[in-house]
Amino acid sequence: MANTQKSAAGKKLKVTLVRSPFGTGRRHMACVRGLGLRRIRHCVEVEDTPAVRGMISKVAYMVKCEEV
């Protein structure tokens, strides 16, 4: 079981903000900030976890996501 966690922990996702979060609501803005995105066309690499996947799916219309 430790091997499964280790391989899943090594996965990364590259997330890019493509639309402005202003005017979308507090929770969506909080998800964008929680992902570490600051401005349009800003890219970050985040761990592939269920929590991060949930944030990405909530703001999928604002971000572009790809595996690294």
C-alpha positions in Angstrom: 0.0 0.0 0.0 2.9 2.4 0.6 4.0 2.0 -3.0 0.6 3.2 -4.2 0.7 6.3 -2.1 4.3 7.0 -3.1 3.5 6.8 -6.8 0.3 8.9 -6.5 2.2 11.5 -4.5 4.7 12.0 -7.3 2.0 13.0 -9.8 1.8 16.7 -10.6 -0.8 18.8 -12.5 0.0 22.0 -14.3 -2.9 24.5 -13.8 -3.2 27.7 -15.7 -5.8 30.5 -15.0 -7.4 31.5 -18.3 -10.3 33.6 -17.1 -10.7 36.2 -14.4 -12.2 35.0 -11.1 -13.8 38.4 -10.4 -17.6 38.3 -10.4 -17.8 34.5 -9.9 -18.5 34.3 -6.1 -16.4 33.9 -3.0 -16.1 30.1 -3.1 -14.8 30.0 -6.6 -12.3 32.9 -5.9 -11.2 30.9 -2.8 -10.6 27.8 -5.0 -8.5 29.8 -7.4 -6.4 31.3 -4.6 -6.2 27.9 -2.9 -4.6 26.5 -6.1 -2.0 29.3 -5.9 -3.1 31.1 -9.0 -2.7 34.9 -8.9 -3.4 36.4 -12.3 -4.5 35.4 -15.8 -2.0 33.1 -17.6 -0.3 32.3 -14.3 0.7 28.6 -14.2 1.4 26.5 -11.1 2.3 22.9 -10.5 0.3 21.2 -7.8 0.1 17.7 -6.3 -2.5 15.4 -7.8 -4.7 14.9 -4.7 -8.5 14.5 -4.4 -8.8 17.9 -2.7 -6.9 19.6 -5.6 -9.0 17.7 -8.2 -12.2 19.0 -6.4 -11.0 22.6 -6.6 -10.1 22.2 -10.2 -13.5 20.7 -11.1 -15.3 23.5 -9.3 -13.5 26.2 -11.3 -13.0 24.2 -14.5 -14.5 27.0 -16.7 -11.7 29.3 -15.5 -8.6 27.1 -15.6 -6.7 24.8 -18.0 -5.3 21.7 -16.5 -2.7 19.2 -17.9 -0.6 16.4 -16.4 3.1 17.0 -16.0 
